[in-house]
Amino acid sequence: MARNELRPVVKLRSTAGTGHTYVTRKNRRNTPDRLTLRKYDPIVRRHVLHREER
């Protein structure tokens, strides 16, 4: 399978400073900016903002 550059794999790092990350894919055509999602951080035990890192 060839890698698709339209849907690259991105890391979502927690803004709580714990270093926890999620890995997901995004569509570059629909979301050209950095992705931000509220996800669960098990170290802090709450939902916090996770930002895409490059």
MOPAC internal coordinates of N, CA, C and O (Angstrom, degrees):
PM7 1SCF
backbone

  N    0.0000 0     0.00 0     0.00 0    0    0    0
  C    1.4440 1     0.00 0     0.00 0    1    0    0
  C    1.5182 1   109.80 1     0.00 0    2    1    0
  O    1.2310 1   120.87 1   -45.38 1    3    2    1
  N    1.3011 1   115.94 1   134.62 1    3    2    1
  C    1.4593 1   120.89 1   179.16 1    5    3    2
  C    1.5257 1   109.82 1   -84.04 1    6    5    3
  O    1.2310 1   121.11 1   -30.34 1    7    6    5
  N    1.3164 1   115.49 1   149.66 1    7    6    5
  C    1.4654 1   119.48 1   176.67 1    9    7    6
  C    1.5139 1   109.03 1   -75.30 1   10    9    7
  O    1.2310 1   120.81 1   -44.13 1   11   10    9
  N    1.3078 1   116.06 1   135.87 1   11   10    9
  C    1.4520 1   121.36 1  -179.00 1   13   11   10
  C    1.5225 1   108.70 1  -100.19 1   14   13   11
  O    1.2310 1   120.23 1   -63.67 1   15   14   13
  N    1.3116 1   117.16 1   116.33 1   15   14   13
  C    1.4661 1   120.63 1  -178.46 1   17   15   14
  C    1.5202 1   112.60 1   -79.43 1   18   17   15
  O    1.2310 1   120.11 1   169.28 1   19   18   17
  N    1.3339 1   117.39 1   -10.72 1   19   18   17
  C    1.4559 1   119.56 1   175.51 1   21   19   18
  C    1.5290 1   110.41 1   -73.88 1   22   21   19
  O    1.2310 1   120.32 1   149.33 1   23   22   21
  N    1.3371 1   116.99 1   -30.67 1   23   22   21
  C    1.4676 1   122.76 1   177.84 1   25   23   22
  C    1.5237 1   109.56 1  -121.57 1   26   25   23
  O    1.2310 1   120.09 1  -102.53 1   27   26   25
  N    1.3256 1   117.43 1    77.47 1   27   26   25
  C    1.4662 1   118.81 1  -178.56 1   29   27   26
  C    1.5276 1   111.95 1   -77.44 1   30   29   27
  O    1.2310 1   121.23 1   -21.84 1   31   30   29
  N    1.3270 1   115.25 1   158.16 1   31   30   29
  C    1.4624 1   121.98 1   175.10 1   33   31   30
  C    1.5270 1   107.34 1   -81.23 1   34   33   31
  O    1.2310 1   120.31 1   -51.06 1   35   34   33
  N    1.3423 1   117.01 1   128.94 1   35   34   33
  C    1.4610 1   121.41 1  -179.53 1   37   35   34
  C    1.5213 1   109.40 1  -124.34 1   38   37   35
  O    1.2310 1   120.54 1   -28.22 1   39   38   37
  N    1.3291 1   116.57 1   151.78 1   39   38   37
  C    1.4607 1   122.59 1   175.27 1   41   39   38
  C    1.5189 1   108.45 1  -100.64 1   42   41   39
  O    1.2310 1   120.84 1   -44.46 1   43   42   41
  N    1.3169 1   116.01 1   135.54 1   43   42   41
  C    1.4628 1   122.23 1   175.49 1   45   43   42
  C    1.5231 1   107.65 1  -108.57 1   46   45   43
  O    1.2310 1   119.71 1   -68.72 1   47   46   45
  N    1.3201 1   118.15 1   111.28 1   47   46   45
  C    1.4556 1   122.59 1  -177.93 1   49   47   46
  C    1.5230 1   109.97 1   -99.62 1   50   49   47
  O    1.2310 1   120.80 1   -39.78 1   51   50   49
  N    1.3219 1   116.07 1   140.22 1   51   50   49
  C    1.4601 1   122.82 1  -178.66 1   53   51   50
  C    1.5308 1   110.72 1   -66.95 1   54   53   51
  O    1.2310 1   121.02 1   -39.89 1   55   54   53
  N    1.3374 1   115.66 1   140.11 1   55   54   53
  C    1.4628 1   120.30 1   176.67 1   57   55   54
  C    1.5232 1   111.72 1   -86.88 1   58   57   55
  O    1.2310 1   120.10 1   179.02 1   59   58   57
  N    1.3450 1   117.42 1    -0.98 1   59   58   57
  C    1.4642 1   120.92 1   178.94 1   61   59   58
  C    1.5221 1   111.97 1   -78.57 1   62   61   59
  O    1.2310 1   120.07 1   173.69 1   63   62   61
  N    1.3196 1   117.46 1    -6.31 1   63   62   61
  C    1.4583 1   120.33 1   177.81 1   65   63   62
  C    1.5141 1   114.28 1    84.01 1   66   65   63
  O    1.2310 1   119.90 1  -164.83 1   67   66   65
  N    1.3237 1   117.80 1    15.17 1   67   66   65
  C    1.4569 1   120.64 1  -178.39 1   69   67   66
  C    1.5175 1   112.51 1   -89.28 1   70   69   67
  O    1.2310 1   119.92 1   161.92 1   71   70   69
  N    1.3221 1   117.75 1   -18.08 1   71   70   69
  C    1.4452 1   121.06 1  -178.25 1   73   71   70
  C    1.5144 1   113.77 1    86.39 1   74   73   71
  O    1.2310 1   119.82 1  -174.91 1   75   74   73
  N    1.3168 1   117.95 1     5.09 1   75   74   73
  C    1.4661 1   121.74 1   179.61 1   77   75   74
  C    1.5274 1   109.48 1   -72.68 1   78   77   75
  O    1.2310 1   119.99 1   -42.28 1   79   78   77
  N    1.3402 1   117.62 1   137.72 1   79   78   77
  C    1.4609 1   121.11 1  -178.67 1   81   79   78
  C    1.5254 1   110.71 1  -131.41 1   82   81   79
  O    1.2310 1   121.14 1   -28.58 1   83   82   81
  N    1.3125 1   115.42 1   151.42 1   83   82   81
  C    1.4554 1   124.35 1   168.62 1   85   83   82
  C    1.5122 1   106.73 1  -115.59 1   86   85   83
  O    1.2310 1   120.12 1   -26.87 1   87   86   85
  N    1.3368 1   117.38 1   153.13 1   87   86   85
  C    1.4541 1   122.62 1   176.71 1   89   87   86
  C    1.5124 1   107.56 1  -118.81 1   90   89   87
  O    1.2310 1   120.38 1   -49.65 1   91   90   89
  N    1.3449 1   116.87 1   130.35 1   91   90   89
  C    1.4529 1   121.49 1  -179.34 1   93   91   90
  C    1.5162 1   109.31 1  -148.71 1   94   93   91
  O    1.2310 1   120.56 1    -2.03 1   95   94   93
  N    1.3062 1   116.53 1   177.97 1   95   94   93
  C    1.4633 1   122.38 1   175.41 1   97   95   94
  C    1.5178 1   108.67 1  -115.32 1   98   97   95
  O    1.2310 1   120.58 1   -26.77 1   99   98   97
  N    1.3346 1   116.50 1   153.23 1   99   98   97
  C    1.4588 1   119.71 1   176.67 1  101   99   98
  C    1.5175 1   109.17 1  -139.34 1  102  101   99
  O    1.2310 1   121.08 1   -24.35 1  103  102  101
  N    1.3048 1   115.54 1   155.65 1  103  102  101
  C    1.4526 1   121.84 1   177.31 1  105  103  102
  C    1.5230 1   108.04 1   -90.93 1  106  105  103
  O    1.2310 1   120.30 1   -65.99 1  107  106  105
  N    1.3102 1   117.03 1   114.01 1  107  106  105
  C    1.4585 1   120.94 1  -176.48 1  109  107  106
  C    1.5180 1   112.99 1   -67.87 1  110  109  107
  O    1.2310 1   120.37 1   152.84 1  111  110  109
  N    1.3221 1   116.89 1   -27.16 1  111  110  109
  C    1.4650 1   120.01 1  -179.21 1  113  111  110
  C    1.5267 1   110.89 1   -71.27 1  114  113  111
  O    1.2310 1   119.91 1   142.17 1  115  114  113
  N    1.3299 1   117.77 1   -37.83 1  115  114  113
  C    1.4662 1   121.18 1  -179.14 1  117  115  114
  C    1.5219 1   112.45 1   -84.41 1  118  117  115
  O    1.2310 1   119.52 1   145.20 1  119  118  117
  N    1.3397 1   118.53 1   -34.80 1  119  118  117
  C    1.4621 1   122.31 1  -177.71 1  121  119  118
  C    1.5261 1   109.60 1  -128.78 1  122  121  119
  O    1.2310 1   119.92 1   -98.48 1  123  122  121
  N    1.3356 1   117.76 1    81.52 1  123  122  121
  C    1.4666 1   119.30 1  -179.51 1  125  123  122
  C    1.5314 1   113.07 1   -73.75 1  126  125  123
  O    1.2310 1   119.98 1   158.12 1  127  126  125
  N    1.3453 1   117.65 1   -21.88 1  127  126  125
  C    1.4596 1   121.03 1   179.29 1  129  127  126
  C    1.5213 1   110.22 1   -81.43 1  130  129  127
  O    1.2310 1   120.77 1    -4.30 1  131  130  129
  N    1.3147 1   116.13 1   175.70 1  131  130  129
  C    1.4646 1   120.11 1   178.35 1  133  131  130
  C    1.5170 1   110.30 1   -69.40 1  134  133  131
  O    1.2310 1   121.19 1   -39.45 1  135  134  133
  N    1.3146 1   115.33 1   140.55 1  135  134  133
  C    1.4539 1   122.44 1  -176.13 1  137  135  134
  C    1.5262 1   109.88 1   -85.49 1  138  137  135
  O    1.2310 1   120.23 1   -43.64 1  139  138  137
  N    1.3360 1   117.17 1   136.36 1  139  138  137
  C    1.4724 1   121.84 1   174.06 1  141  139  138
  C    1.5207 1   108.20 1  -130.46 1  142  141  139
  O    1.2310 1   120.92 1   -51.23 1  143  142  141
  N    1.3263 1   115.85 1   128.77 1  143  142  141
  C    1.4650 1   122.17 1   179.41 1  145  143  142
  C    1.5183 1   109.81 1  -136.32 1  146  145  143
  O    1.2310 1   120.90 1   -31.70 1  147  146  145
  N    1.3481 1   115.88 1   148.30 1  147  146  145
  C    1.4642 1   120.50 1   172.92 1  149  147  146
  C    1.5098 1   107.75 1   -88.37 1  150  149  147
  O    1.2310 1   120.47 1   -66.67 1  151  150  149
  N    1.3373 1   116.70 1   113.33 1  151  150  149
  C    1.4546 1   122.78 1  -177.94 1  153  151  150
  C    1.5213 1   108.65 1  -128.15 1  154  153  151
  O    1.2310 1   121.01 1   -14.92 1  155  154  153
  N    1.3299 1   115.68 1   165.08 1  155  154  153
  C    1.4631 1   121.62 1  -178.56 1  157  155  154
  C    1.5196 1   110.16 1   -80.89 1  158  157  155
  O    1.2310 1   120.79 1   -49.34 1  159  158  157
  N    1.3180 1   116.09 1   130.66 1  159  158  157
  C    1.4676 1   122.43 1   174.68 1  161  159  158
  C    1.5234 1   107.38 1  -107.66 1  162  161  159
  O    1.2310 1   119.65 1   -70.65 1  163  162  161
  N    1.3363 1   118.28 1   109.35 1  163  162  161
  C    1.4725 1   120.19 1  -175.55 1  165  163  162
  C    1.5222 1   113.83 1   -69.04 1  166  165  163
  O    1.2310 1   119.42 1   160.19 1  167  166  165
  N    1.3145 1   118.72 1   -19.81 1  167  166  165
  C    1.4584 1   120.74 1   179.41 1  169  167  166
  C    1.5293 1   110.28 1   -73.73 1  170  169  167
  O    1.2310 1   120.40 1   138.66 1  171  170  169
  N    1.3330 1   116.84 1   -41.34 1  171  170  169
  C    1.4642 1   122.35 1   178.44 1  173  171  170
  C    1.5322 1   110.80 1   -87.31 1  174  173  171
  O    1.2310 1   120.55 1   162.45 1  175  174  173
  N    1.3413 1   116.54 1   -17.55 1  175  174  173
  C    1.4613 1   124.49 1  -178.02 1  177  175  174
  C    1.5181 1   112.94 1    62.21 1  178  177  175
  O    1.2310 1   120.50 1  -137.75 1  179  178  177
  N    1.3209 1   116.65 1    42.25 1  179  178  177
  C    1.4646 1   121.06 1   175.14 1  181  179  178
  C    1.5191 1   109.50 1  -158.39 1  182  181  179
  O    1.2310 1   120.70 1   -12.12 1  183  182  181
  N    1.3172 1   116.27 1   167.88 1  183  182  181
  C    1.4512 1   121.51 1   176.71 1  185  183  182
  C    1.5186 1   108.95 1   -81.97 1  186  185  183
  O    1.2310 1   120.40 1   -51.85 1  187  186  185
  N    1.3189 1   116.84 1   128.15 1  187  186  185
  C    1.4616 1   122.82 1   178.44 1  189  187  186
  C    1.5130 1   108.35 1  -133.48 1  190  189  187
  O    1.2310 1   120.76 1   -12.25 1  191  190  189
  N    1.3162 1   116.14 1   167.75 1  191  190  189
  C    1.4534 1   121.97 1   178.93 1  193  191  190
  C    1.5225 1   109.95 1   -75.67 1  194  193  191
  O    1.2310 1   120.67 1   -48.20 1  195  194  193
  N    1.3191 1   116.32 1   131.80 1  195  194  193
  C    1.4623 1   123.14 1   176.24 1  197  195  194
  C    1.5157 1   107.39 1  -115.18 1  198  197  195
  O    1.2310 1   120.19 1   -51.07 1  199  198  197
  N    1.3401 1   117.23 1   128.93 1  199  198  197
  C    1.4581 1   122.72 1  -178.59 1  201  199  198
  C    1.4942 1   111.34 1  -111.30 1  202  201  199
  O    1.2310 1   121.23 1   -32.18 1  203  202  201
  N    1.3297 1   115.26 1   147.82 1  203  202  201
  C    1.4624 1   120.33 1   177.41 1  205  203  202
  C    1.5219 1   109.89 1   -69.64 1  206  205  203
  O    1.2310 1   120.80 1   -44.87 1  207  206  205
  N    1.3079 1   116.08 1   135.13 1  207  206  205
  C    1.4668 1   120.35 1   174.44 1  209  207  206
  C    1.5159 1   108.01 1  -115.51 1  210  209  207
  O    1.2310 1   120.75 1   -30.62 1  211  210  209
  N    1.3132 1   116.17 1   149.38 1  211  210  209
  C    1.4690 1   120.25 1  -177.15 1  213  211  210
  C    1.4763 1   111.53 1  -112.68 1  214  213  211
  O    1.2310 1   120.10 1   180.00 1  215  214  213

